[in-house]
Amino acid sequence: MDTPIADRRLVRRVQVVGYGTPAGALLVSDRAGGGEPGAVAGSGADGRDEPGAVAARGSDAGSVDRVALDPGTELSWSLGDRHCAGTVHDGGHVACPNGDAPYCRDHRSTWVCARCTGTCLKDEMDCFDDHAVYLAAFAPDVVKVGVTKEWRLETRLREQGADRAAHLRTVENGRIAREIESGLAEEIPDRVRVPTKIEGLGGTVDEATWEATLAEFDPIETFSFDYGLDLAGRPVPETLATGTVVGTKGRVLVLENGGSTYAVDMRDLVGYELEEGGSGRDLQSSLGAFG
């Protein structure tokens, strides 16, 4: 069960070693520095550019605390040095001193399935679950195609921060799904960058664009998501860990700080050492972003 941050005593210095979606959270380790490079790389929860998985053992392991980013939570951390986030496995953290962030070469990995177009890049194909092919829309007018295991379709859409979505087809395995995705990607993008998603915060999906895209398909089901952000306009992109949590949308954390609203890509926090006490940095006011 998550304990509100206000009710906890965190060590003076921690390191951000990961984040959680769609239920927004930061993973912080009490072992902010040290460690040995050279662990075997693996893939994270969403399989894309997450730290490698190695066993955390004995005195080499630091504890990992999950800080829930519920609306109204007060964060009061200043950003310190940034270096490799090391690895997290079985609730323990092995730190890495390498300067590359969020992960060094030894701890960086790419989910091989993300590059699949229907020809398996693994030694042996293992994606035999039913897969869903979907469209996801992001305000105001960006649409992407994607695939995921059918049973986690809605979760995957929320992980990405989609505003609208359509389940196009269900197929018997990942290979077929990736073939279909690859074909559709000739006309519809298969990825959307986080800065593009931030630009759409506070906006709504353009109905004409969405309906025109859907007109080419016969969806099994459509979705509309509300992340409870209730924004009056677009927040300022920033990297900080101080302020009142408004909410999260995919991996984007929205904070209020000094009367302005900021959008933080949580991946940009990974690797930073945090110290208790709010940031004293001068931040761009959000007044120019509302208009």
Secondary structure as UniProt FT lines:
FT   HELIX           5..7
FT   STRAND          13..20
FT   TURN            21..24
FT   STRAND          25..29
FT   TURN            45..46
FT   HELIX           58..60
FT   STRAND          62..68
FT   TURN            71..72
FT   STRAND          74..82
FT   STRAND          87..89
FT   TURN            90..91
FT   STRAND          92..94
FT   TURN            105..107
FT   HELIX           112..115
FT   STRAND          131..138
FT   TURN            139..141
FT   STRAND          142..149
FT   HELIX           150..152
FT   HELIX           153..160
FT   STRAND          164..171
FT   HELIX           174..184
FT   TURN            185..187
FT   HELIX           194..199
FT   TURN            200..202
FT   HELIX           207..214
FT   TURN            215..216
FT   STRAND          221..224
FT   STRAND          236..237
FT   STRAND          241..249
FT   TURN            250..251
FT   STRAND          252..257
FT   TURN            258..259
FT   STRAND          260..265
FT   HELIX           266..268
FT   TURN            269..271
FT   STRAND          272..276
FT   HELIX           286..289
//
